[in-house]
Amino acid sequence: MNYRHAFHAGNFADVLKHVVFTLCLEHLNKKPKPYRVLDTHAGIGAYDLAGDEAARSPEWKDGIARVLEAERPADVDRILKPWLDIVRAMNSGKTLTAYPGSPEIARRMTRPDDRIQLCELHEADARTLDKRYALDSRIKVEKRDGYKAMAGVLPPKEKRGVVIVDPPFEHRDEMAHMAEAIKKSLPKWPTGTYIFWRSLKDMWASERFDNGLAEWLFDEGFATPENVLRADLWVRDLGEEGKLPGAGIVVVNPPHTLEADLLILLPWLSSLLRQGEGNGWRLDGALEEEPED
Ligand SMILES: C[S@@+](CC[C@H](N)C(=O)[O-])C[C@H]1O[C@@H](n2cnc3c(N)ncnc32)[C@H](O)[C@@H]1O
C-alpha cells in the first residue's frame, strides 16, 4: 500500500471524477428523502496543495488550477458549480492551498439526515480520516477493505444513494476486484448509483473491464443502454509511456441529466487540460453489448 493520493490531488483525473460525483450528489439532493454515500477507497478526505507531496508532484496545476483560471462558458460553469463552490469555500485567500477529496465533497453536499460511510485500508490514512470527521455524527470511518464493505453493507437502509469506487491501481488485478465487487453488490442493491473510476494506462485492461461489466449487466438484466454511462478523458497520447495519460469513469444508474452535462463538459475539459499531442475524450451513453459469435 504505497499509493498516496496527496501526490495526485486535483489533477485532471480528479477533476472528471469529482465533478461527476458532485453531479450525482446534486441529483440525489433534489428529493428530500435521505440517502447514503459509500466511499470504498476514501483517501484522507482533503489535501494540502502547499504540502510536501503536492510540492514534489504539482499535478493540480494542470487540473483544478487550470479550471479555476479559465474563462468558462455559462453552460460549463453551471455544470462545474457544485464542485467549484466547494473548492472556493476551502480557499479563502487568492492562492489555492486546499483541495477536497471525495469524502469532503460528500460531507459538504449531504444534508443532516444523509449518511456517509468511508472505507480506507491504509492505517495512517484511516486515522487521519477518522480524526478529520470525528465530530460529524453522520460520517462513519472504517479501516477496512472497501470491496468487502460493498458486498457487506449494501443495500443501505435509506434505499437511495451513491457508491464511489476509486482504487489506487497499484495491483494488476485491481479491475478484476472491482468487477467482482459489483457482481456481489449490484444484485443486493440494483437501484443504487455506482461510480467506478479506472485508469486508462492499460487500454486493454480497461476495455476488458468495461466490456465484461457491460456484458454481465446486460446478461443479468441489470442494465439497459440508458443506465450505464462511460466517460473518459486523456490529456496526451494514450500510447505514451510514463505518467498517467488518461482516466475515466463508468457510472451505473447515472442521473438522467449526466450524459447531456458530460457532452458539454468533456470537449471543454479535453482542450483545457491537454498536456501534449493526442489528447481526447469519449462518452458512451450505452456500453455496447458484446456482439454474439
Ligand atoms: C485514489 S485514492 C482515493 C481518493 C479519494 N477517493 C478521493 O477522491 O479523494 C485510493 C485510496 O484507497 C486506499 N485503498 C487501497 N486499497 C484499498 C481497499 N481495498 N479498501 C479501502 N481502501 C483502499 C488507498 O490507501 C488510497 O488512500
The ligand as an SDF file (V2000), in Angstrom:
LIG
                    3D

 27 29  0  0  0  0  0  0  0  0999 V2000
   -7.2470    7.0890   -5.3310 C   0  0  0  0  0  0  0  0  0  0  0  0
   -7.1440    7.1150   -3.5890 S   0  0  0  0  0  0  0  0  0  0  0  0
   -8.7180    7.6730   -3.1020 C   0  0  0  0  0  0  0  0  0  0  0  0
   -9.0020    9.1220   -3.3660 C   0  0  0  0  0  0  0  0  0  0  0  0
  -10.3670    9.5480   -2.9190 C   0  0  0  0  0  0  0  0  0  0  0  0
  -11.4120    8.6630   -3.3970 N   0  0  0  0  0  0  0  0  0  0  0  0
  -10.6640   10.9570   -3.4220 C   0  0  0  0  0  0  0  0  0  0  0  0
  -11.2860   11.1100   -4.4890 O   0  0  0  0  0  0  0  0  0  0  0  0
  -10.2980   11.8990   -2.7340 O   0  0  0  0  0  0  0  0  0  0  0  0
   -7.2530    5.4020   -3.2020 C   0  0  0  0  0  0  0  0  0  0  0  0
   -7.2040    5.1020   -1.6910 C   0  0  0  0  0  0  0  0  0  0  0  0
   -7.6170    3.7410   -1.4980 O   0  0  0  0  0  0  0  0  0  0  0  0
   -6.8830    3.1920   -0.4180 C   0  0  0  0  0  0  0  0  0  0  0  0
   -7.0200    1.7150   -0.5710 N   0  0  0  0  0  0  0  0  0  0  0  0
   -6.2910    0.8740   -1.3240 C   0  0  0  0  0  0  0  0  0  0  0  0
   -6.8520   -0.3510   -1.3420 N   0  0  0  0  0  0  0  0  0  0  0  0
   -7.9760   -0.2710   -0.5770 C   0  0  0  0  0  0  0  0  0  0  0  0
   -9.0210   -1.1980   -0.2530 C   0  0  0  0  0  0  0  0  0  0  0  0
   -9.0150   -2.4520   -0.7120 N   0  0  0  0  0  0  0  0  0  0  0  0
  -10.0410   -0.7660    0.5270 N   0  0  0  0  0  0  0  0  0  0  0  0
  -10.0640    0.5160    1.0030 C   0  0  0  0  0  0  0  0  0  0  0  0
   -9.1150    1.4380    0.7030 N   0  0  0  0  0  0  0  0  0  0  0  0
   -8.0890    1.0460   -0.0750 C   0  0  0  0  0  0  0  0  0  0  0  0
   -5.5040    3.7820   -0.5770 C   0  0  0  0  0  0  0  0  0  0  0  0
   -4.8060    3.7490    0.6450 O   0  0  0  0  0  0  0  0  0  0  0  0
   -5.8250    5.1990   -1.0630 C   0  0  0  0  0  0  0  0  0  0  0  0
   -5.8790    6.0930    0.0130 O   0  0  0  0  0  0  0  0  0  0  0  0
  1  2  1  0
  2  3  1  0
  2 10  1  0
  3  4  1  0
  4  5  1  0
  5  6  1  0
  5  7  1  0
  7  8  2  0
  7  9  1  0
 10 11  1  0
 11 12  1  0
 11 26  1  0
 12 13  1  0
 13 14  1  0
 13 24  1  0
 14 15  1  0
 14 23  1  0
 15 16  2  0
 16 17  1  0
 17 18  1  0
 17 23  2  0
 18 19  1  0
 18 20  2  0
 20 21  1  0
 21 22  2  0
 22 23  1  0
 24 25  1  0
 24 26  1  0
 26 27  1  0
M  CHG  2   2   1   9  -1
M  END
$$$$
